[in-house]
Amino acid sequence: MFKTLKINKFKHSFQISPGRSGNFKFLIIFLVVFLLLTFVQHPLDAQSHLNSPNYNITFPSINSGAGVGVSGASSFMGVTLGQNAPGQFSSTGYRVKSGFQYIYPFYPFSFTVTPIRLNFGSLATDSLSNEQTLTLKVTNGSSGGYQVTSRVTRLMTSDEGKTIANSACDTACDQNTASNWLLTSTYGLGYNMTGTDVPSDFSGNKFRRFAVMPETAVRVMGKTTAEGGTPGRDKTSTMTVRVNINSTQPAGSYRNTIILTAIPIY
């Protein structure tokens, strides 16, 4: 005849012979109770949120493997195994790009402007040849594209407080829309953009006036992914700044500051 000890938690039966020693019975019962307490006190649970004083991760994913899978002299391929639902998903009104490797930054974002100062020297009157150029260069590895915006802090102002107005071009350009500037009788300050990822209204050597603080800075270079922008190194454009004055403009040293801001889009 056997005695039966049942523990419903595991739905297992342990049969103990009455002929065995009491110490053996006690050892079996103690091990079962210890295991039961261990499972009850330390439940297994999937993490949905991780945080500490230094970081906060929502919906973490633990991958089965990652690293540089294949590499060569000038290239490498990164690998992630076990990623949850990677890829691009889209429908009317939205686009979702999911997965660590999907937006892998192939190279860091950088922005350079050369030169850092334009010197027009002594301006000729009634002349469209008073021009200086800035070279804008962007390296962009972000998945969403990038933009470069521009505005000036004020009108061109002399030490005596005299100003040179922004140009209105020949046919009423503004800070958002370029227009022709072909007449030497059109005065003021304006600029043209040529090169990679510049807005289409500049085509045909058309000019805009600068946005002046507190007006909102306007985009002069860059494209989003939706507009056909792609990651790439050394995207280059040229800003041609023009100043034309008439013979009645007061003499003096005129200055201004152009603020150029480059922003990656993710």
Secondary structure, 3 states (H helix, E strand, C coil): CCEEEEECCCCEEEEECCCCCHHHHHHHHHHHHHHHHHHHHCCCCCCCEEEECCEEEECCCCCCEEEEEEECCCCEEEEEECCCCCEEEEECCEEEEECCHHHCCCCCCEEEEECCCCCCCCCCECCCCCEEEEEEEEEECCCCEEEEEEEECCCEEECCCCEECECCCCCCCCCCCCECCCCCCCCEEEEEEEECCCCHHHCCCCEECCCECCCCCEEEECCEHHHCCCCEEEEEEEEEEEEEECCCCCCCCEECCEEEEEEECC
